[in-house]
């Protein structure tokens, strides 16, 4: 969740991370889950993992997001940046939430934390209001808010925003308690094992908050000792999928912490099968609605259908390996 629209006049240092380059057989331009995910640390009773992504206004810098295409490619959930600190609201948030939900995706709002600029409780109140108020986040069918805790992108060498140990733990406590009070749900904590260890000293607090783990490089993700397992896993921060600009790619593993998101495997399988069959039997690509600025209709190619089919097969293969690994 590092691609930010910078909104303050501060020196910006882009945080670097190793990108995970994945392939789907001979299908270029698409990323799949890490091949060794079968060995990831997951709950013994967990169901199949669900594919998703997380976005900010950055994904609108080149072209509109095609949410229905993403759903056809097996994406079942999305985390949308709603705010940063107490000084920025994502102007695309509400439109993205509506469009993603209309395409059948589960949606979570996330806030990028900047503990150097405001307290945890104040940041939480700002995020809840930016998301539409506490009422929009309450109820059994609503998913919790996510807080993004990672290296300070605005000041190199100050990963913890000048707040280490008890001070950063106090900031996190203020945030999660305020969100719980307003929404009735413990927020999800997004972080990397290295940041959690460096800044909080691997505190044992916050076990009630589901973990969204950032871990790249294709190795088994190291879960901070605070948690027994990850609920979300961001395995790629430079993923490529049809219908969206370069984006973060994630998995959701159903757990007791957050059992509400359900996979759309069967619906997606049928959709892809129908699409592949049509592409195979028609010399001319299927025509969709007329684009706003072009006389020629939008086209689906056999190559695109083949990539979608290979991506789906690769995803199912990973699920089978995980099932047998148990």
N, C-alpha and C positions, 0 to 999 in steps of 0.2 A: 504494500500500500504506500509506495514511496513516490509515485508520480503526482506531484503537487502543482497546483496553480499558485505561484508565489504571490503573496498579497501584502507583504510588509517590506519596507525598505531596509533590508538587512543583507549582509554579505551571504550569498548562497553557496554552499558547497554540496554538490550532489553526492548522496550516499551511494557507495558502490556495493555491489554484491555479485557473486558469481552466478551467471545465467546458466540455466540448465537447458542445453540444446537437445531436444528430443526429436525422434523421427517416427513416422508411421510407414514402415516398409519403404515403398518408393514414393509415397505421397509427400511432396514437399509443401512447406508453408503451413504445416499443422503440427501442434505439439500434443503429446499424450502424457499420461502419468508415468512416473519413474518405473522402470522395469523391476526394481527390487522392492516395490511397495508391499509385496507379500510378507516381507520381514519387518514391516513397520510396527511400532508398538501401539497396539489397538486393544480395546476391551474384548474379552473372549466372547461375549455374547452379542457383539455389535453386528448389525446388518451390513449389507453392502455399502461401500462408500459412494457418495454422490458427487458428481463433478460440478464445479462452479467457478466463479471469477469475482474479482473485486475491482472497482473502477472509481475514477474521479472525473473532473472536468477535462483532464488530459485526453481521455478517449474520444472527446468531441473535437479535437484539434484538426482532424483530417476529413472525416466523413461521418454522417449519422450512423448510430448504432442500429444494426438490424437484429432486434431481439428475437424475432420469430426464426430467423436463420440460426441463431445461437441455440435456441431450444431444439431445433431439428438436429443440431450437432451434439445433443446430449447434455447441454448445460441446464442445470436444474435450479441453481440459486445464484444470487449476486449480492455482494455488499457494495452499497453506493455511499460515497463520501458525502456527508451532510454538512460538516463544518470543520473548521480548524481553530483551535484555541477559542478565543472569544471575539475574533475580529474578522472571520470569513465564513460565508455561507455559499455552498456550491449552487450556482444558478441553474444547473441542470438537474438537481436532485429530484424535484417533484415530478418532472416530466419523465425522468428515467425510471422512477419507482412505478408510475402508472403504466408505462410501456412494457416494462419487464413483467409486471404482474399480469398484464393483459396477454402476454405470450406464455403464461403458465409458470413463470419463475418465482421462487420464494425470494423475498427481499429483506435484507438487513441494512440499517443505516450505520455508518461508522464515522467517528470523529477522530481527526488527527490531533493527538495531544501535544501541547507546547507548554510544559510546566514552568518554563522560564517567564511566561507572559501572564499567567493567571492561575489561581488555585484550582484544585481538583473539583470541589463542589461547584464553583462558579462556572468552570468549563462544562460540567455536566448539565447544569441548568440551561446554559446557552445551547448545547447540542440538542437537548430535549425540545426546546422551543423551535429550533431550526428544523427539526423533524416533523413539526406539526403539533407539538404539545404532548403532554403526558397521555392524553386520551388516545392518541394515534398509536401509542406503543403498549397500551394495556390490552388485556383480554387474552384468552387461552390460545387464540390463533395468531397472535402477533409475535414476531421474533424479537429478541432483545437487541439493545444498542451494543455496538462494538467500540472499544477504545483502542486506538493504535498507539502503542508504546515502542518507540524505536530510536535509533541514534539521532541526535539533533542535526537536522540538515542545514541549519542556519549558522552554525559555529563549529568549525572543525576542532576536534580534541575535547569537546564538551558533550560527550555522548549522553550524559545524564542530566543535561540542562542546568548544571550547577547544583543539583539536588541528589546526593547519594545517601544510601542507607536509610535511616529513619525518616529523613526529609522526603525522599521520593516515595517511600512506603506510605507516609502520611498523605501525600498528594493522591496516590492511587486509592487509598482508603476513603478520602473525601469524595472522589469521583464515584466509586462503585456504590457507596452508601447513599449518595444523593440520587443516583439513577434508580437504585432499588426502592427508595422512598417514593419517587415520583411515578415509576412505571410498574412496580411490583415484581420486577425481574432483575436478577443479577446480570450485569453486563458481561459480554464476552471480552476477554483480554487478548489482544493480538500482540505478540512479541516474539523475539528470537531468544534462544537459550543463552547466548552470549550477553545480550543486553540485560536480561533478567538477572544473571549472575553478577555482572559488573555493577549494575545500578541498585539492585535491591538486596544483593548478597544472598540470592536464592532464598528469600524469605518463604516461610511455610504458610503465610497468610494467603487469602484469596483462592482457596481451593474450591469454593462454591462458584467461582466464576469460570465458565467454560474457557478452554484454551484454544486460541487460534495461533498455531505455531508457524513461524516463518523459518523455513529450512530449505536451502537450495543445494544443488551440486550432485544429486542422484544418490546420496548415501541415506542410510536409515536415519530418520529425523531424531535428534536428541531432545527428549522431553525434559523441561526443567523439573527439578525434584519436587516442586510444589504440587505438581499434578501427576496422576497415574497414567494419563494418556492424553492425546490431543483430540479435540472435537472437530476442529478445522485444521487443515494443513495447506499452507501456501507453498507449493513445491516449485513454482517458476515465477519469476518477476519480469519475464520478457517473452510471454507466450504469444502465439499467433493462432488466430482462428478466423474463419470467414465471418464477415459481418461486423468486425470491430477492429480498431487499431491495436497495436501492441498492448498487451494487458497482463495482469497477474492471473495465474491459474491456481485453483484451489481444489481441495477435497473436503467433503463433510463426512464424518464418521458418526452415524447415529449412536448416541450414548444416553445414559440416564440423565446427564447434565442438560441435554438439549435433544429430545427425541422427536421434535415436531416436523423436521424436514424429511420428506419422503422422496425416494428416487422415482424418475419418470422413465425407467428403462424400457418397460413394455410398450408404452405409447411411442417413445422415440424409435424403438425397433421397427414398429409397424410403419411409421412415417418414412423412415429411411428406406425400408424395403419397397414401399410404393414408389418413392421417388426414383430409386435405382432402376426399377422395372420400366418406368416410363422413359427414363433417359436412354435405356437400352433399345427400346423399340421405336423411337422417334428420331428421324434424321435431323429434324429441326428442333431447336431447344424450345422449352415451354415459355410462353409469353406471359409476363405479369403486367401489372398496371403500368400505364404509360408514365415514364419519368417526367419530372417537371420541366426539364430544360432540353431534352433530347427527343428527336423524332423516332429514333430506333428503340424498340422495346428492350427491356432488360432480359438477359439470356442466362439460362442454366446450361452448362457444358457437361459433356460426358466426364471430362477430367474432374470437374467439381463434384459430380455425383460419386465418382470413384474414390476421391479423397474422403468424402463424408462416410462412405461405406467402410473404407479401411480404418478410419478413425474409430468408428463404432465397433468394429471387430476387435481392434486393439484394446479398447476399453473393456469389452466383455472378457477378453483373454486375461486382463489383469484381475478382474473380479473372480474368475475361475481359479487363478493361482492363489489369491487370498483365501478363498474358501478351502482349497486343498491344504493350504499351509496350516490351517487350524487342526 
